[in-house]
């Protein structure tokens, strides 16, 4: 990690856009930015003016990337490292004072990228560990004072830094070695989970599904539940805690099956964890054997050029669930692919229902918890779609 330079705003280099700026979206692509007269190092903070000379804000410039400019403030920033420390302090206050998340969990997102004014950075608190995943060279260069602040604020905690592989290539970042996971324990709504922070999928624990796991607990009483792509068993454990008649959890990753079994045992909950492919398990299932099916597949659409193929895969999985779930049963369907809009997600569900010949109605349409806020000017900060559906 490299400490960012402490430059007063009047010494920051200036960039001029080729376009007038009417909205507040923080992203500008290379074709929208004039080349500076003096070349700037990748990741440099700069003041930004639009074509008419109006100050737009302060952002990171990276001429290596197609997404060449990412704003982090709508005004001139005098001290960039101090700005981000203050922004981190505000982000923590939102989660811990306004949302009061520590009352129900010690696993939550402290920084949600552009929604909190941190371009390309997510930061999760997982028990006593903090996992940062960085997708911006400019933000990478500002991490040291943020880590120092976290260690002062949470003495004895451990920090893990991950890179988003796709964005590292796009941004021209030197590749960092994948760190070893940090063993920690997470509590949430009365349940405990063993977590390898920084290992496995995303940052090691899906804090974004916290409220949706709680919903499944409410829906599961007396039902036969099938949790597919179960990861470490969050939905399955909540279904069992909610009084489900039977819970089967499955994942293609054998380490996640083992984690689910361990978490179920630690919480003394009756969950059967099995290794298997979600498509195969649904094809093999008897019609009506389950009256609550949970689909939480991995990110199948990473880029726009994967959209159609990914949507077809989502549609096929949901069609199978609709065909096999009991009459008047429930399907909780999720997509964490940010490139899939809510409109396309719902259209996919509609097409899958038609292909299955079932009438489906939406009971709940949800996203991530409030610790993953959505910036209205940057809709890309909303990525998770969750639909609780009744199938007739």
N, C-alpha and C positions, 0 to 999 in steps of 0.2 A: 504494500500500500504506500502511496506517495502523497505527502501533504501538499495540498494546493497552495499556490502562491497567494500571498496577502497583498492584493493590489487595490488601491482605491479606485472607485468607479471611473474617475476622470483619467486613469491610466490604463484602463482596460482597452484593448483594441476594439475598433468598431467594424461592424459588418453592415452592408447595405443589401436589402432584398431587391429582387427584380419586380416584385409585386406590391400592390397596396394590400394592407392588412385590414380586414373588416371584422374578423372574428377573433377568438382568443385561443385557437388550437395551437399547441406548443411545438408542432413538428413542421419543419421546412426541408424539402428535398433539394438535392444539389442544384437542379435546374432552376430553382427559385432564388438562389443565393448568388450574388455577385462575387467573383473571386477578389479577395483582398489584394491591395497593391503590394503589400509585403506578405509573403507566405506565412501562415500561422501553423504552429505545431498542432497535430491532431489532439483534440480534447481541450483546447484553449477556451476559457471563459471569455465572452465578448459581449459588448453592448450591441444591440440590434436595432436598426432603423429600417423602415419600409422604403419603398421607392420614392415616396414624397418627403422623406426625411423625418417622419414621425417616429419617436422612440417607441419600440415595440416591447422591449424588455432586455433581459440578460439570459444568455444561453451558452451551451457548449457547442463549439464548432469542430467538425471532423471532416476534412475534405476527402478522407479515404472512403467515407460511407456514402451510400445513396441518400440515406436520411442524414443530411449533413449538418443540420442545426436543430438542437433541442432546447427550447426555452425552459428555464427553471424559475423565472420570476418575471412579473409583468412590469417591473420598474428597474431602474439602475441599481445594481448591488455594489455597495462600497467594499465589503470584505466577504469574499466568497466562502471561505471555510466557516466564518462566524455565521453567515447566513444559513448554512446547512445545519449547523449545530442548533441554532434557534428553531429551524424547521423540524428537526428531530424532537426537540423538547415539546413543540406543539403537537406533533404526531402522537407522542407518548401520552400527553395530557388528554387528547381525544379518546384514546382507548381506555385509559385507566381512570380518568376522572369523569368524563362525560358519559362514556358507554359503560363504565364500571365493570369491565370484563374480568378483572381479577376475582370478582365474587363468584364467577361460575367456571373459570378456566385459567390455566397459566400457559395456554397456547393460543397466540393470536398474532395477527400481522401488525407490526409497528409502522411499517412504511409500505405503501402500495403505489410505488412508481410515480407516474405523472399526477395521480390523484392527490398525492401529498407533496408534489413539487420536487420529486427526486427522479429525474429522467433515467429510466432503465434500471431502477434499483427496487428490489423487494427485500424486506427485512422481517423475518419471523422470529418471535420469541417462542421457544419450545422448552418449557420447563426452565432449567438453568442454562440453556444454550441459546445463542442467537445465531441465526443462519441468514447471511446476506447472499443474494444472487444478483449479480451485476451484468447488465447488458449494454452498458455505455462506457466508452473509454473515459470521457470527461468525468463521469461519476466515480469510476474506479480511482481516479487521481484525487478524489476528495474523501476517501474512506477513512484515512488514519485518524483525524480528529473525531470522527463519528464513533469509531471503535473506542477511543480513549474516553469519550463521554459515557458510552454504555458501561464500560468497566467501572467508572466512578458511580454511576447511577445504580448499578446492579453488581455489587462486589461479589467476587467469587464466580461470576458467570464465565462461560467459555464462548469464544467467537469462531465461527466457521465461514469461510468465503468460498462461494461457488461462482462459476461462470456459466452463462447461457452459451452453449457451444455455437449455435447458429449466429447469434449476435456477435460473439467474439470474432468470428470470421468476417462478418459484415463490417465491424468497426475497426478491424485491423489490430485487435488486441493480441499481445503475446499470450499464448495459452498457459494457464495456470494448472499445475497438477491437481487432480481430484483429491481433496483432503479425505482423511479417514473420518468416518462418522463418529459423533460424540454420543455416548450412551446417556440417556436422560429419561425421566419419567414425566408424563403429561397427565394432568387431571382435567376432566371436562364433564360437567353436569353429573358429578358423583361417580364417574367411571375413571379408571386409570389405564394408561397405555404406556408400554415400553417403546421408546422411540430412539432410533439412531439418527440424530440430527445431522443433516447434511448428506445422508446416505439414502439410497432408494430413489423414489420418485419425488420430483419438485424439491422442497427443502427438507423432506423427511416426514411430514405430517400434514394432512389436508385440513388446516385450520379453517379454510373457506367453507367447508361443509358443516360446520358446527351447528348452525340453526336448523339445517336440513336433517341432520342426524336426530335432533330433538323432535322434529316433525315425524320422522319414521317411528320414534318411540311412541308417539301419540297414536299413530295409525295402526300399530302392529298387534294390538291386543287380540288374542284368540286366533290369529291368522298363521297360516303356513307360509313362511318367508323364504325367498330365494334371493340372496345378495350376490350379484355377479360383478366381477372385477372388484373384489372386496377390499383389496389392499390390506391394511392391518386390522380390518374387521369393524370399523367404526359404525357403519349402518347395522351390521349384524348384531353387535353387542347392544346397541340401543333398542333394536327390535326385541331381543331377549329380555332386556330390562323392562320393556313396556308390556310384557306378558304375552308374547307370541307363543302359539301352540308348538311351533317347530321352527327352527332357524337353520338353514344350510347356507354357508358362505363359500364362495369359490373364487380362485384366482389362478391365472396361468403361471404366475411367478411363485415357485415353491417356497421361497423365503417369506413371501407374504402369507402363504398358507400357514407356515410355522408361526409367524408373528400373530396371526389371528387366533390360533390355538392357544398360544401363550397368553394373549390378552384375555381370552375367554376364561382360561383357567384362573388367572390372577383375579378376575372379577367374579368368579364362581357363577358363570352364566352358561346355560346349556346351548352351545353353538357347535354345529358340526362343520368343520372346515375341510374342504376337499380341493384337490388340484384338478384343474380342468379349464378348457376353453369355453367361453361364454356361449358361442354359437353352438358348439357341440352339445353342451349341457341342455340348452333350450330345445334343440332338435330331438334329444333323447327323452325329454321330460314328458310325462303323461299330461294330457289336456286336463286342466282343473286341479292338478296336484298342488299348485301353489296359488294362493289368493293375494299375495303381495310379492311383486318382483321388483328388485332394485337394479338399475342399470347405471353404472358409473364408470364407463370405459375411459381409457387414457385419451390423450389429446391426439385425435386422428387427423386434424387439419392444422398443419403448422404454417402453411402459406396459401395464398389465394390459388396457386396452381394445383393444390391438392383438394380444393373445395368440393368439386363434383364427386370425386372418388370417395372422399371422406363422408360426404352426406349420404352416399349410397350405402356405405358401411353402417352408418348410424341407422338408416332406414331398415336395412336387413335385420339388424339386431332388435330393433323395436317391433318390427313386424312379427318376428318369432315370439317375442314376449306377449304381444297382443293375442296371438293365436293360442298360446298355451295357458295363459292366466285364466283362473276360474271366472265364471260369470259374476258380474258385479265386483270383481276383484280389482286390485289396485296395481298400477305400475308407476314407480318413481324413476323418471328418465332424466339423465344428466348429460351435459356436454360442456367440457372445459376448453373447447377450441374457440379462441377469441375471434378467429376469422369467420365463424358461423354466427350470424346475427340472430337475435331472438326471432325475427320474422322468418328466417330460413329454417330455424330449429322447429318452429311450430308448423311450418309447411311440410317439413320432413315427417313430423309426427302424424299430420293429417294424411299424407300419402301412405305411410306405413299402416295406419288404421284402415284405410280403404283397401290396401292390398291384403290385409288380414280378414276383411269382411266383418269388422267389429265396430260398434259404435263407441266412441271414446269421448269423454268430456274432461275438461281441465278443472281440477279442484283447487290447486295452488300453482302459481307461476312465480318462481323465486330465483334468487341469485346467491352470491356470496354474502357473508355476514357484513355488518356495518363497519368492521375493521378493514374491509376491502372497499372503501368508498369509490363511487363513480364520479369522475369529473365531467360535468355536463359539456365542457368544451373539448373533452377528449374521450369520446365514447369507447375507444379501445380499452379503457380501464375497466369496462364491464365485459367479462369473458365467460363467467359461469352461468349456465342456464339450467334450471331444475324445474321439471313439471311433474306434479303429483296428479295422476290420471285415474279415472274410474273407467273400466272396460266392461261394456255390457254385451 
